[in-house]
């Protein structure tokens, strides 16, 4: 890609983001060209070359598609209100533009929109193809997803954008990773790979769909050729955790949207995105472990807490295998919160490792100090997903270190904590269960208990080692 085209992409992507976030404001050629640092004449030509549409055509299409998305799920909103909200001067100008785009009037679209979309090759927002009733949706969601409502913090990302088919995503992620490693700017402590969808595939033709592949970064960046910074704003989201094959992702999105509607939540203008937890190629069944994230309008804090814990309470009385399947996403989410707590409280003293989540039966992260690091030792806080308990252990960087200290403890008469039976298949040298049957509905109390008992174990073992 030559330097000139890279510069074009950088500036035009900035403008596309601005347009998508300001469809309900006045968007003039003069103002947008100024933001892109081009003359109006030059900007118009560059925009057409990069996007494949004239500026006014693009803005009108985005506005009409936004209104169509709303009509499909909320038919009681007056068309007149939507038209004026999204920049149309009159009912007649809106109706003409809408009919030119979809071939029927907006009023008729309310009742026949799904048929129209199917005719132009778009599968509309509909459950008919996959399910027969809301009960079937609920059953599919129950079997395939764990959904929580929670507030996500702002995410700072490096991104590459693309218009058209999704098959370019793999190459885009590869370019981002190579760039991030070279610049040493990836947020490795809390790494996330994300795809943001700027268009609704139930409304926009595939050839015009715009999406961005993203990775988390540790600090702000300036645009670098095709790579630019993109921030997902803090807000309330419906998060659905799925373990599914590629061909099921579209179905997961549709059922997630239906779940939001059926549970009485309202969609919010914002970033709709997928967050990946694995490389599907390494999964034994080639499945994606991912979160589907849908922005929602604000809800009461009490409802937020209730929604965030509903899946934990629903799991009571079920067997361990079922509990594991239902709770995996929430367990990992809590481990992230716990690790962040230790980081905020003790980052000047402890060094924390990343969360290990490669096994569905347990997850853990390590805690060490400069002194312990010299001895190649560390402490590990472990959550056993099957037994539903937290433990802490003394461990080593490798098997030979674990064996060395295991033999020292075995040869002594000190027996306050449990000594591992063998270090052949064990992460632990010495361990202790610190919380049995944790109450995730009282996270603050749980975290305080884990903190207190972990520090008690750590300080006592450190004294013995010294």
C-alpha atoms as one frame of an Amber mdcrd trajectory, in Angstrom:
protein
   0.000   0.000   0.000   1.594   3.281  -1.065   2.096   6.248   1.309  -0.578
   8.387  -0.336  -3.308   5.749  -0.005  -2.336   5.087   3.606  -2.726   8.778
   4.378  -6.100   8.813   2.622  -7.287   5.826   4.655  -6.176   7.385   7.922
  -8.076  10.616   7.307 -11.187   9.039   5.783 -11.520   6.492   8.615 -11.540
   9.376  11.066 -14.370  11.009   9.096 -16.360   7.763   8.850 -16.234   7.397
  12.641 -17.328  11.003  13.058 -20.276  10.579  10.666 -21.470   7.357  12.325
 -21.395   8.987  15.757 -23.154  12.161  14.589 -25.904  11.054  12.210 -28.378
  13.171  14.155 -26.393  16.406  13.599 -25.729  18.695  10.629 -22.975  17.159
   8.490 -21.712  19.531   5.801 -19.049  18.989   3.168 -17.196  22.075   4.387
 -17.102  20.949   8.003 -16.089  17.367   7.240 -13.419  18.338   4.730 -11.970
  20.717   7.295 -11.792  17.906   9.858  -9.954  15.779   7.267  -7.533  18.632
   6.448  -8.479  18.631   2.765 -10.093  21.208   0.547 -13.809  20.461  -0.087
 -13.089  19.616  -3.736 -10.171  17.294  -2.947 -11.954  15.710   0.022 -14.971
  14.837  -2.120 -12.782  13.028  -4.661 -10.755  11.199  -1.972 -13.913  10.102
  -0.142 -15.430   8.686  -3.343 -12.210   6.826  -4.162 -11.794   5.227  -0.726
 -15.430   4.537   0.213 -16.921   3.975  -3.217 -19.841   6.342  -2.541 -20.258
  10.086  -2.748 -20.317  11.827   0.618 -23.991  12.834   0.533 -25.030   9.375
  -0.678 -23.108   7.774   2.178 -24.598  10.055   4.844 -28.157   9.610   3.525
 -27.735   5.831   3.322 -26.414   5.631   6.877 -29.294   7.733   8.157 -31.923
   5.709   6.296 -30.394   2.423   7.457 -30.297   3.678  11.044 -34.003   4.535
  10.840 -34.783   1.171   9.187 -32.971  -0.643  12.022 -35.121   1.171  14.551
 -38.364   0.524  12.634 -37.725  -3.234  12.546 -37.597  -3.545  16.342 -39.625
  -0.529  17.576 -42.574   0.085  15.285 -44.396   2.398  17.701 -41.971   5.332
  17.205 -43.517   7.989  14.897 -41.724   8.145  11.532 -41.878  11.931  11.640
 -39.822  11.988  14.845 -37.192   9.651  13.376 -36.975  11.678  10.149 -36.327
  14.947  11.964 -33.930  13.340  14.456 -31.753  12.052  11.624 -31.518  15.224
   9.586 -34.402  15.165   7.085 -36.073  18.552   6.604 -39.564  17.208   5.857
 -41.679  14.059   5.765 -41.763  14.146   1.983 -37.964  14.379   1.542 -37.505
  11.514   3.986 -40.144   9.360   2.249 -38.577   9.973  -1.187 -35.095   9.097
   0.041 -36.317   6.006   1.894 -38.320   4.745  -1.075 -35.381   5.311  -3.410
 -33.198   3.166  -1.164 -35.581   0.322  -0.313 -38.187   0.571  -3.062 -41.143
   1.087  -0.720 -42.344   3.839   1.589 -41.232   3.873   5.239 -44.835   3.277
   6.299 -45.046   0.132   4.192 -41.585  -0.922   5.382 -43.026  -1.305   8.874
 -45.144  -4.229   7.717 -43.195  -5.529   4.696 -39.593  -4.602   5.522 -38.403
  -8.162   6.094 -39.647  -9.276   2.664 -37.968  -6.288   0.992 -34.650  -6.981
   2.690 -34.754 -10.639   1.678 -35.293  -9.667  -1.970 -32.101  -7.569  -2.024
 -30.060 -10.346  -0.453 -30.130  -9.225   3.190 -31.347 -11.581   5.870 -33.514
  -9.327   8.041 -33.792  -9.243  11.805 -36.032 -12.289  12.162 -36.142 -15.526
  14.047 -38.121 -17.493  11.493 -35.197 -19.242   9.857 -33.728 -20.601  13.073
 -36.459 -20.865  15.662 -40.191 -21.290  15.981 -40.925 -19.433  19.210 -39.539
 -17.297  21.992 -39.406 -20.440  24.137 -36.981 -21.971  21.631 -34.821 -18.837
  21.764 -34.658 -19.076  25.533 -33.733 -22.746  25.317 -31.016 -22.089  22.710
 -29.588 -19.237  24.789 -29.673 -21.387  27.932 -27.746 -24.159  26.169 -25.240
 -22.002  24.316 -24.718 -18.750  26.210 -24.212 -17.091  29.557 -25.580 -13.541
  29.492 -24.885 -10.768  31.986 -25.667  -7.051  32.044 -22.692  -5.042  33.216
 -20.893  -1.753  32.901 -17.724  -1.989  30.826 -14.853   0.482  31.255 -13.471
   2.448  28.327 -11.351   0.259  26.039  -8.338   1.813  24.313  -7.706   0.057
  20.995  -5.548   0.056  17.899  -7.688  -0.719  14.873  -7.781  -1.352  11.132
 -11.048  -0.722   9.263 -12.428  -2.381   6.140 -15.508  -2.061   3.928 -16.803
  -5.290   2.384 -16.458  -9.029   2.991 -15.359 -10.290   6.425 -12.768 -12.701
   5.016 -10.109  -9.963   5.338 -10.370  -9.973   9.151  -7.665 -12.608   9.702
  -5.049 -10.654   7.755  -6.078  -7.450   9.530  -5.547  -9.025  12.961  -2.172
 -10.376  11.858  -1.032  -6.907  10.744  -2.198  -5.426  14.060  -0.335  -8.035
  16.120   2.892  -7.626  14.148   2.649  -3.842  14.484   1.850  -4.066  18.216
   4.792  -6.360  18.992   7.130  -4.168  16.982   5.980  -1.019  18.788   5.777
  -2.838  22.158   2.431  -1.202  22.773   0.018  -4.116  23.201  -1.759  -4.226
  26.567  -0.498  -7.681  27.485  -1.783  -7.483  31.079  -5.387  -7.341  29.900
  -5.178  -8.247  26.219  -8.337  -8.358  24.116  -8.923  -8.959  20.405 -12.122
  -7.297  19.199 -14.189  -6.835  16.047 -16.412  -3.745  15.953 -19.359  -3.673
  13.531 -20.126  -0.147  12.305 -23.120  -1.288  10.228 -26.109  -3.502  10.915
 -25.838  -6.589   8.648 -29.618  -6.969   8.879 -29.988  -3.645   7.027 -26.772
  -2.984   5.072 -25.653  -4.966   2.027 -22.541  -7.074   2.602 -20.488  -5.173
   0.020 -21.009  -1.952   2.019 -20.570  -3.324   5.537 -17.843  -1.554   7.495
 -16.041  -3.229  10.391 -12.845  -2.743  12.393 -10.497  -5.340  13.846  -8.915
  -4.119  17.089  -6.444  -5.030  19.829  -6.014  -3.424  23.236  -3.084  -1.043
  23.678  -1.323   0.232  26.791  -1.071   3.894  25.750  -2.516   6.366  23.266
  -1.141   6.363  19.718  -1.072   8.583  16.676  -2.447   7.173  13.442   0.211
   5.019  11.766  -0.599   4.329   8.116  -3.770   2.196   8.147  -3.653   1.707
  11.931  -5.405   4.230  14.161  -6.666   4.515  17.719 -10.315   3.750  18.475
 -11.845   3.961  21.950 -14.953   2.011  22.954 -16.719   4.240  25.445 -17.583
   3.199  28.986 -21.201   2.070  29.264 -23.799  -0.582  30.052 -23.705  -3.666
  27.804 -25.430  -6.993  27.448 -22.560  -9.524  27.317 -23.269 -12.961  25.927
 -20.481 -15.518  26.299 -20.564 -18.222  23.599 -18.539 -21.281  22.655 -19.670
 -21.796  19.070 -18.545 -22.517  15.526 -18.139 -19.762  12.941 -21.407 -20.591
  11.182 -23.329 -20.084  14.440 -22.085 -16.541  15.138 -24.803 -14.886  13.050
 -27.447 -16.912  14.889 -25.908 -15.922  18.230 -26.143 -12.226  17.331 -29.790
 -12.538  16.300 -30.775 -14.446  19.402 -28.856 -12.026  21.629 -30.797  -9.122
  20.130 -34.086 -10.950  20.657 -33.034 -11.721  24.253 -32.436  -8.005  24.873
 -35.917  -7.130  23.584 -37.690  -9.961  25.417 -36.047  -9.018  28.719 -37.172
  -5.408  28.505 -33.838  -3.681  27.831 -33.388  -0.872  25.293 -30.681  -0.712
  22.639 -28.306   2.253  22.753 -26.447   3.886  19.885 -22.907   2.702  20.412
 -20.363   0.096  19.415 -21.631  -3.450  18.821 -18.645  -5.772  19.039 -17.238
  -9.261  19.525 -14.481  -9.956  22.044 -12.447 -13.132  21.439 -10.942 -15.320
  24.173  -9.135 -17.888  22.038  -7.710 -18.747  18.650 -10.418 -20.995  17.237
  -7.788 -23.000  15.329  -6.433 -24.356  18.629  -9.868 -25.439  19.868 -10.444
 -29.217  19.518 -13.763 -28.508  17.753 -12.618 -25.333  15.952 -14.956 -23.249
  18.117 -14.765 -19.579  19.037 -14.849 -18.554  22.701 -16.260 -15.051  22.436
 -18.379 -12.347  24.017 -21.067 -10.611  21.971 -21.428  -7.109  23.392 -24.555
  -5.017  22.791 -24.784  -1.416  24.121 -27.843  -0.708  26.281 -29.458   2.411
  27.652 -28.761   3.114  31.327 -30.588   1.044  33.929 -30.895   1.381  37.699
 -27.847   0.250  39.662 -30.002  -2.192  41.607 -31.171  -3.754  38.334 -27.589
  -3.855  37.091 -26.475  -5.834  40.141 -29.491  -8.116  39.852 -28.906  -8.741
  36.140 -25.201  -9.319  36.630 -25.767 -12.096  39.145 -28.846 -13.777  37.724
 -26.959 -16.654  36.120 -25.195 -17.507  39.390 -28.462 -17.795  41.289 -30.081
 -19.722  38.419 -27.374 -22.380  38.689 -28.252 -23.457  42.255 -29.285 -27.056
  42.575 -27.700 -28.155  39.305 -24.823 -30.584  38.988 -21.189 -29.480  38.756
 -20.959 -30.061  35.019 -24.013 -27.908  34.325 -22.806 -25.282  36.814 -19.479
 -25.154  35.024 -21.139 -24.570  31.677 -23.425 -21.868  32.987 -20.911 -20.020
  35.134 -17.668 -20.129  33.151 -17.911 -16.601  31.778 -18.839 -15.063  35.136
 -16.057 -16.977  36.902 -13.445 -15.682  34.488 -14.938 -12.201  34.772 -14.626
 -12.318  38.560 -11.034 -13.562  38.336 -10.261 -10.512  36.220 -11.860  -8.277
  38.850  -9.910 -10.029  41.608  -6.620  -9.678  39.771  -7.342  -5.979  39.129
  -8.079  -5.512  42.845  -4.681  -6.947  43.811  -3.026  -4.837  41.121  -4.599
  -1.602  42.375  -3.915  -2.352  46.039  -0.449  -3.943  45.863   1.125  -3.145
  42.473   4.086  -1.414  44.158   4.865  -4.589  46.089   3.599  -7.565  44.090
   4.111  -8.511  40.453   1.023 -10.161  38.997   0.901 -12.702  36.182  -1.780
 -12.983  33.527  -4.944 -14.972  34.146  -4.649 -18.546  32.914  -7.972 -19.704
  31.430  -6.897 -22.504  29.131  -8.778 -25.186  31.073 -12.566 -25.123  31.631
 -12.117 -26.678  35.114  -9.952 -23.979  36.702  -8.347 -20.558  36.247  -5.558
 -18.811  38.158  -3.067 -15.956  38.269   0.315 -15.666  39.992   1.624 -13.209
  42.581   5.318 -12.749  43.289   7.832 -10.243  44.682  11.330  -9.250  43.639
  12.793 -11.439  46.407  10.692 -14.457  45.434  11.477 -13.919  41.777  15.186
 -14.284  42.547  14.366 -17.647  44.139  12.199 -18.491  41.077   9.161 -18.868
  43.329   5.630 -17.490  43.144   2.235 -17.732  44.795  -0.793 -18.710  42.745
  -4.457 -17.909  43.484  -6.622 -20.627  41.942 -10.361 -20.880  41.292 -11.543
 -24.470  40.869 -14.629 -24.257  38.624 -15.790 -27.814  39.364 -15.375 -27.803
  43.153 -16.349 -24.120  43.394 -13.598 -23.060  45.783 -10.589 -20.737  45.929
  -7.145 -21.872  47.007  -3.641 -20.465  47.140  -0.370 -22.297  46.689   3.356
 -21.803  46.671   4.734 -22.744  43.253   7.906 -22.480  41.204   8.864 -21.314
  37.727   9.569 -24.877  36.621   9.402 -28.472  37.803  12.976 -28.613  39.103
  12.408 -25.555  41.329   9.149 -27.028  42.641  10.894 -30.314  43.361  13.733
 -28.568  45.229  11.417 -26.737  47.634   8.957 -29.630  47.898  11.785 -31.858
  49.192  12.842 -29.147  51.678   9.337 -28.923  53.125   8.867 -32.694  53.073
  12.095 -33.174  55.039  11.003 -30.678  57.724   8.536 -31.079  60.596   6.514
 -28.015  59.587   3.026 -29.114  58.586   0.628 -26.197  59.044  -0.441 -26.254
  55.369  -1.064 -29.102  52.945   2.025 -30.431  51.161   1.411 -31.734  47.618
   1.495 -35.527  47.351   3.825 -35.213  44.357   5.085 -32.427  42.103   5.003
 -34.589  38.944   1.610 -33.274  37.800   1.100 -30.496  40.329   1.441 -26.727
  40.114   1.573 -26.665  43.914   4.361 -27.202  46.422   2.248 -26.223  49.445
  -1.389 -25.151  49.243  -4.380 -24.059  51.277  -8.102 -23.756  50.522  -9.052
 -20.185  51.407 -12.750 -19.988  50.415 -15.228 -22.825  50.041 -18.579 -22.265
  48.288 -17.894 -18.593  47.434 -20.867 -16.212  47.375 -20.538 -14.301  44.081
 -23.593 -12.236  44.924 -21.474 -10.454  47.562 -18.341  -9.813  45.558 -16.870
  -7.180  47.864 -17.080  -9.481  50.890 -15.675 -12.365  48.856 -12.739 -10.291
  47.624 -11.935  -9.089  51.147 -11.938 -12.675  52.427  -9.649 -13.848  49.611
  -7.327 -10.884  50.229  -7.110 -11.495  53.985  -6.502 -15.248  53.776  -4.104
 -14.949  50.824  -1.918 -12.406  52.626  -1.956 -14.557  55.754  -0.698 -17.538
  53.724   1.844 -15.468  51.756   3.359 -13.786  54.826   3.635 -17.037  56.779
   5.290 -18.906  53.891   7.667 -15.971  53.297   8.710 -16.085  56.976   9.375
 -19.811  56.732  11.418 -19.342  53.541  13.498 -16.615  55.147
